[in-house]
Amino acid sequence: MKIAFVGKGGSGKTTLSSLFIRHLAAARIPVIAVDADINQHLGVALGMDEAEAAALPAMGAQLPLIKDYLRGDNPRIPSTETMIKTTPPGEGSRLLRVCEDNPVYDACARALALDDGAVRLLATGPFTESDLGVACYHSKVGAVELYLNHLVDGRREYVVVDMTAGSDSFASGMFTRFDMTFLVAEPTRKGIAVYRQYKEYARDFGVPLKVVGNKVQGADDLAFLRAEVGEDLLVCVGHSDWVRAVEKGRPAPFALLEEANRRALEGLHDTADASYERRDWERYTRQMVHFHLKNAESWGNAKTGADLAAQVDPAFVLFEGVATPQPA
């Protein structure tokens, strides 16, 4: 299951995604955590110190390796130089699964032990000083988009992505890659504005969206959110002494998280799990191709000097049972 956490900057998006990841790990569910935000804080939220988090390998720096592995023996992709962030898989492409070892995970993922389990952590890498004026952050997030395009995941295994803040998530087709999107919203006009913008963008693509109210302090906050988002409001999370202790570098066992907040995480899990029944791999593949063709026409063909529409394999549909070619 592919799950995204989105919201405006400062909404608590990273905190909520880290709590959900801990919840899954505590239930012994295989989970890959992906930090795709321009501000790389997911590792720290999961208990790493600043030095450990800064030492995580950047997926963006491993793009040549990622492309070379995923290309496999796909005859429609003659070289890695013609692969862009939206390149879809086809016959001969190598696919990725949550519970496996492969060169992409070897290069980019790090195992992170939690008090109630363990996860694999991937990170796009921070926006560095050398990028200023010469690169955009979406070039780094492109590594995550390629990863998701080639991922074959099942029901009881999770990939949880902490997305970049605000409407930047719509700068690529990556927002359509998820079984469920949780939008973290504070009970404020700014928090609701991001929800409305996301809802409008997502509607045309059938993106499932639920709101997680955060920093909810009383009945008035709850009533405000219900009035503004209606049935999209799934759960609310209030103040957490447990989270505050983690933010101070004094983590307590996850089992001590407040009961109300634990119930909220269970609500997220139930909703995410239920979304499996609505999976439509043909639509998923069709949307992947749609955004690839848009990017090819907009900039990809000119950049690579190739007709990237030729990369589309019209007979290929990504689905759980598709065979995965292995390295020779």
C-alpha positions as CSV (number, residue, x, y, z in Angstrom):
1,M,0.0,0.0,0.0
2,K,1.3,3.4,-1.0
3,I,0.4,6.2,1.5
4,A,1.2,9.9,1.2
5,F,1.2,12.5,3.9
6,V,0.7,16.1,2.6
7,G,-0.2,19.5,4.1
8,K,1.1,23.0,4.5
9,G,4.5,23.7,6.0
10,G,4.3,23.5,9.8
11,S,1.1,21.5,9.9
12,G,2.7,18.5,11.6
13,K,2.8,16.4,8.4
14,T,6.2,14.9,9.2
15,T,5.2,14.2,12.8
16,L,2.0,12.5,11.7
17,S,3.7,10.4,9.1
18,S,6.4,9.3,11.6
19,L,3.7,8.3,14.1
20,F,1.9,6.3,11.4
21,I,5.2,4.6,10.4
22,R,5.8,3.7,14.1
23,H,2.3,2.3,14.4
24,L,2.8,0.0,11.4
25,A,6.2,-1.1,12.6
26,A,4.8,-1.9,16.0
27,A,2.2,-4.1,14.3
28,R,5.1,-5.9,12.6
29,I,3.9,-4.8,9.1
30,P,6.7,-4.4,6.5
31,V,7.1,-0.6,5.9
32,I,9.4,1.6,3.8
33,A,9.5,5.2,4.9
34,V,10.4,7.8,2.3
35,D,11.4,11.4,3.1
36,A,10.4,13.3,-0.1
37,D,10.1,16.7,1.6
38,I,12.5,19.6,0.7
39,N,13.2,19.8,4.5
40,Q,14.5,16.5,5.4
41,H,13.2,15.8,8.9
42,L,11.6,12.4,8.8
43,G,14.7,10.6,10.0
44,V,14.9,12.7,13.1
45,A,11.2,12.3,13.7
46,L,11.8,8.6,13.7
47,G,14.5,8.9,16.3
48,M,17.7,9.5,14.5
49,D,20.1,12.2,15.7
50,E,20.9,15.0,13.4
51,A,24.3,13.5,12.3
52,E,22.7,10.1,11.5
53,A,20.0,11.8,9.5
54,A,22.4,13.9,7.6
55,A,24.4,10.8,6.7
56,L,21.5,9.1,4.9
57,P,22.3,8.4,1.3
58,A,20.4,10.7,-1.1
59,M,18.3,9.0,-3.7
60,G,18.8,11.9,-6.0
61,A,22.6,11.2,-6.0
62,Q,21.9,7.6,-7.0
63,L,19.8,8.3,-10.1
64,P,22.3,6.7,-12.6
65,L,22.3,3.5,-10.5
66,I,18.5,3.6,-10.0
67,K,17.9,4.1,-13.8
68,D,20.3,1.4,-14.8
69,Y,18.7,-1.2,-12.5
70,L,15.1,-0.3,-13.4
71,R,15.8,-0.2,-17.2
72,G,16.7,-3.9,-17.1
73,D,16.3,-5.3,-20.6
74,N,13.5,-3.1,-21.7
75,P,14.0,-2.7,-25.5
76,R,12.1,0.5,-25.5
77,I,14.7,2.2,-23.4
78,P,18.1,2.0,-25.2
79,S,20.0,3.9,-22.5
80,T,19.7,5.3,-19.0
81,E,20.4,8.8,-20.6
82,T,16.9,8.7,-22.1
83,M,15.2,7.8,-18.9
84,I,13.4,10.7,-17.1
85,K,11.6,10.8,-13.8
86,T,8.3,9.7,-15.4
87,T,9.6,6.8,-17.5
88,P,7.1,4.0,-17.0
89,P,8.0,0.3,-16.8
90,G,7.4,-2.1,-19.7
91,E,8.3,-5.6,-20.7
92,G,11.9,-6.2,-19.6
93,S,11.9,-3.5,-16.9
94,R,13.0,-4.5,-13.4
95,L,10.4,-3.9,-10.8
96,L,10.8,-3.3,-7.1
97,R,9.0,-4.9,-4.1
98,V,8.8,-3.9,-0.5
99,C,10.1,-7.1,1.0
100,E,13.2,-7.8,-1.1
101,D,16.9,-6.9,-1.4
102,N,18.1,-5.2,-4.5
103,P,20.8,-2.8,-5.6
104,V,18.4,0.2,-5.2
105,Y,17.8,-0.6,-1.6
106,D,21.5,-1.4,-1.0
107,A,22.5,2.0,-2.3
108,C,19.7,4.2,-0.9
109,A,17.9,2.5,2.0
110,R,19.0,2.3,5.6
111,A,17.5,0.0,8.2
112,L,16.2,1.9,11.2
113,A,15.4,0.1,14.4
114,L,12.4,1.3,16.4
115,D,11.4,0.2,19.9
116,D,8.6,-1.9,18.4
117,G,10.0,-3.0,15.1
118,A,12.1,-1.7,12.2
119,V,11.7,0.1,8.9
120,R,13.7,0.9,5.8
121,L,14.2,4.6,5.3
122,L,14.8,6.3,2.0
123,A,15.5,10.0,1.5
124,T,15.6,12.2,-1.5
125,G,18.4,14.2,0.0
126,P,18.4,17.9,1.0
127,F,18.4,20.9,-1.3
128,T,22.0,21.9,-1.0
129,E,23.9,25.2,-1.6
130,S,25.4,23.8,-4.8
131,D,21.8,23.4,-6.2
132,L,20.9,27.1,-5.7
133,G,20.2,28.8,-9.0
134,V,21.0,25.7,-11.1
135,A,18.5,23.0,-10.0
136,C,14.9,22.6,-8.7
137,Y,13.9,20.3,-5.9
138,H,11.7,18.3,-8.2
139,S,14.8,16.9,-9.9
140,K,15.6,15.2,-6.6
141,V,12.1,14.0,-6.0
142,G,12.2,12.4,-9.5
143,A,14.1,9.5,-8.0
144,V,11.1,8.8,-5.7
145,E,8.7,9.1,-8.7
146,L,10.8,6.5,-10.6
147,Y,10.8,4.3,-7.5
148,L,7.0,4.5,-7.2
149,N,6.5,3.9,-10.9
150,H,8.3,0.6,-10.7
151,L,7.0,-0.5,-7.3
152,V,4.8,-3.6,-7.0
153,D,3.4,-3.6,-3.5
154,G,0.8,-5.7,-1.8
155,R,-1.9,-5.3,0.8
156,R,0.0,-5.9,4.1
157,E,3.1,-4.0,3.2
158,Y,3.4,-0.3,3.2
159,V,5.4,2.5,1.6
160,V,4.7,5.8,3.5
161,V,5.9,9.0,1.8
162,D,6.3,12.3,3.6
163,M,5.7,14.6,0.7
164,T,6.9,18.2,0.1
165,A,4.7,20.8,1.7
166,G,1.8,22.7,0.1
167,S,0.9,22.4,-3.6
168,D,4.4,21.6,-4.7
169,S,3.3,17.9,-4.7
170,F,1.5,18.7,-7.9
171,A,4.6,19.7,-9.8
172,S,4.8,16.1,-11.1
173,G,2.4,13.2,-11.5
174,M,3.6,11.7,-8.2
175,F,0.4,12.8,-6.4
176,T,-1.5,10.1,-8.4
177,R,0.8,7.3,-7.2
178,F,-0.9,6.6,-3.9
179,D,-3.7,4.3,-2.6
180,M,-4.5,6.9,0.1
181,T,-3.5,10.5,0.7
182,F,-3.7,11.9,4.2
183,L,-3.8,15.7,4.3
184,V,-2.7,17.1,7.7
185,A,-4.6,20.3,8.4
186,E,-4.6,22.6,11.3
187,P,-7.9,24.3,12.3
188,T,-7.0,27.5,10.6
189,R,-7.9,29.3,7.4
190,K,-4.4,28.6,6.0
191,G,-4.6,24.9,6.8
192,I,-8.0,24.7,5.1
193,A,-6.8,26.7,2.0
194,V,-4.2,23.9,1.3
195,Y,-7.0,21.3,1.7
196,R,-9.2,23.1,-0.9
197,Q,-6.4,23.5,-3.3
198,Y,-5.4,19.8,-3.0
199,K,-9.0,18.6,-3.3
200,E,-9.5,20.6,-6.5
201,Y,-6.3,19.3,-8.1
202,A,-6.9,15.7,-7.0
203,R,-10.6,15.5,-8.1
204,D,-9.9,15.0,-11.8
205,F,-7.6,12.1,-11.1
206,G,-9.6,10.2,-8.6
207,V,-7.0,10.7,-5.9
208,P,-8.5,9.4,-2.6
209,L,-8.1,12.0,0.1
210,K,-8.8,12.2,3.8
211,V,-8.1,15.0,6.3
212,V,-6.2,14.5,9.6
213,G,-6.9,17.3,11.9
214,N,-3.9,18.3,13.9
215,K,-3.3,20.6,16.8
216,V,-6.9,20.3,17.7
217,Q,-7.4,21.8,21.2
218,G,-11.1,21.7,21.8
219,A,-14.7,21.5,20.5
220,D,-14.4,24.8,18.6
221,D,-11.4,23.6,16.6
222,L,-13.2,20.3,15.9
223,A,-16.4,22.1,14.8
224,F,-14.4,24.4,12.5
225,L,-12.7,21.5,10.7
226,R,-16.0,19.6,10.3
227,A,-17.7,22.7,8.9
228,E,-14.8,23.3,6.4
229,V,-14.0,19.8,5.2
230,G,-17.1,17.8,5.9
231,E,-16.9,14.0,5.5
232,D,-13.3,14.2,4.4
233,L,-12.4,14.7,8.0
234,L,-11.2,11.3,9.2
235,V,-9.6,11.7,12.6
236,C,-8.1,14.5,14.8
237,V,-4.9,14.5,16.8
238,G,-4.5,16.7,19.8
239,H,-1.6,17.7,22.0
240,S,0.9,14.9,22.7
241,D,3.4,15.0,25.6
242,W,4.9,11.9,24.0
243,V,5.6,13.8,20.7
244,R,7.0,16.7,22.7
245,A,9.4,14.4,24.5
246,V,10.6,13.0,21.2
247,E,11.2,16.5,19.9
248,K,13.3,17.2,22.9
249,G,15.4,14.1,22.3
250,R,13.9,12.2,25.2
251,P,11.9,9.4,23.5
252,A,9.6,7.1,25.5
253,P,8.4,3.7,24.4
254,F,5.8,4.0,21.6
255,A,3.4,2.0,23.7
256,L,3.1,5.1,26.0
257,L,1.6,7.3,23.2
258,E,-1.7,8.7,24.4
259,E,-4.7,6.5,24.0
260,A,-6.6,9.0,21.9
261,N,-3.8,9.5,19.5
262,R,-3.3,5.7,19.3
263,R,-6.9,5.4,18.3
264,A,-6.4,8.1,15.6
265,L,-3.5,6.1,14.1
266,E,-5.7,2.9,14.1
267,G,-8.3,5.0,12.2
268,L,-5.6,5.9,9.6
269,H,-4.5,2.3,9.3
270,D,-8.1,1.0,8.9
271,T,-8.8,3.5,6.2
272,A,-5.5,2.8,4.4
273,D,-6.1,-0.9,4.5
274,A,-9.7,-0.5,3.2
275,S,-8.4,1.4,0.1
276,Y,-6.9,-1.9,-1.1
277,E,-10.3,-3.0,-2.4
278,R,-10.4,0.1,-4.7
279,R,-7.1,-0.6,-6.4
280,D,-7.2,-0.2,-10.1
281,W,-3.9,-1.1,-11.6
282,E,-5.0,-0.3,-15.2
283,R,-5.9,3.3,-14.2
284,Y,-2.7,3.5,-12.2
285,T,-0.7,2.6,-15.3
286,R,-2.8,4.8,-17.5
287,Q,-2.1,7.9,-15.3
288,M,1.6,7.0,-15.2
289,V,1.7,7.0,-19.0
290,H,-0.4,10.2,-19.1
291,F,2.1,12.2,-17.1
292,H,5.1,10.7,-18.9
293,L,3.7,11.8,-22.2
294,K,3.1,15.3,-20.8
295,N,6.6,15.6,-19.5
296,A,8.1,14.2,-22.7
297,E,6.4,16.8,-24.8
298,S,7.0,19.6,-22.4
299,W,10.8,19.1,-21.8
300,G,11.9,15.5,-21.9
301,N,12.2,15.1,-25.7
302,A,14.3,18.3,-26.0
303,K,16.5,17.4,-23.1
304,T,17.3,13.8,-24.1
305,G,17.1,14.3,-27.9
306,A,14.8,11.2,-28.1
307,D,11.1,10.6,-28.7
308,L,10.2,9.5,-25.2
309,A,6.7,8.5,-26.2
310,A,8.3,5.4,-27.7
311,Q,9.1,4.3,-24.2
312,V,5.5,3.5,-23.5
313,D,4.7,-0.2,-23.8
314,P,1.0,-0.2,-24.8
315,A,0.5,-3.9,-23.7
316,F,2.1,-3.5,-20.3
317,V,0.0,-3.1,-17.1
318,L,1.6,-2.9,-13.7
319,F,0.0,-5.2,-11.2
320,E,0.9,-7.3,-8.2
321,G,1.4,-10.6,-10.0
322,V,3.6,-9.2,-12.8
323,A,6.9,-11.0,-13.2
324,T,10.0,-9.2,-12.2
325,P,13.1,-9.8,-14.3
326,Q,16.2,-10.4,-12.3
327,P,19.8,-9.3,-12.9
328,A,21.9,-11.8,-14.9
